[in-house]
């Protein structure tokens, strides 16, 4: 398993795939900082207010787009020429192929979250806030990163089935937009647990006044686990069918 992850990591190491990983967090922090600076009379919670401006758009749209991009990227090489046949005739089982690609995208997302957190801290230092750094936000950020595995699993499946590079990325963003709309529907509250990135992002936007309850966290974990298991099983089955 580790060898397979290392091979996948080598495929993206030193490529232009890292540009969105640096660019999107930077854009989010710059946009959020400018918006905060122009609205300080309304946004008076310093670090917290800055975070709401930085992460809201990133968590709802940039993060799903980033996941879609990396999932498409690590499959794009397999879709070229005879590479898929070479992959399928290798000694690596389909489940290891899927898990290694999923882990690689997750590591990329983790790097992106770390970059965003560092840039946020740097940006905040320029405002010379009097309040303490909000370390309470980091559990939310870690939870958001962990639960992104369900989105990654879905994108791994879509990028396996769809040879086009851009379509899975567009689908990822479209799903997130739909999830935002669903999360605002009081008649279907259970559906919000199937879109954990939206629920967590909105919760962080209201930190520390309101937060996630234990029921919210359990519901999201169950929903994310179900999506991850289903999407991963579908990906493994799809690879098995290609072999047969």
Phi, psi and omega in degrees: 000313180297323179295320180293319177295319179299318179296316179297320180295322179295331181294329182257348180294130178078011179257176178283359179299337182281346183300313177297330181294331177267321187290313185295315174299322180296316178299317180298316181291318179295313179298314180297321181293317179296316180296321178295315182299329181274355183225034183295336179289336178262324183262092190252012181261017174052249185305315182296315180298319178298318181298319180299324179286328182282313193269337186303306181290322180297312184293325183278326188233315183292317181297312175300322178295321179295318178297315178299321180297310183292324177296318178294321183295316184285345174265341185299322178295325180290332182278353180274136174053232183257015186297324180297318178296321178296321179295317184288335180266004177283174182277359182277124179295151179306321182296324178291322177300312182294314181295323181291321178291321177298315180296323180295315178296321179298318179297322177295317178298318178299318177298317179298320178295321178294318178298316179299316181297318180294314180296323177297316179296319179295314180298318180297329181295334180286341180271351178053053180295147177272338181280162181285155178297133186280078181296342179294345178284335187294324174301324176296317181295319178294319178295318177300318180294315181296316183284351175293348179302328180291321176294320179298315181299319178296316182290327175299317179295312181298318181288335174289318185278330185253120183287334180296141180283317189279330185299313178299326178294315179297321179297321180299314179292320179297320178298320180294319178298316178298322180296323177299316180295318180296320183295340180268002182267106183291344182280343181232060186296331184292335183292337181295335180284348176271355178232069188298327181296325179291313182298317181292317180299315179294324178295318178295330180292341179249010179292141359263008184298315175229156181210186179282136175274170176299323178296321177299312182297317179294317179299317178295318180298317179294315179298315180295320180296320180295316179295316180299313182297316181294312182295320179294317178298320179294321179294315180297318179296320180297321177292319177301319181294325178294324179293318181285000000 
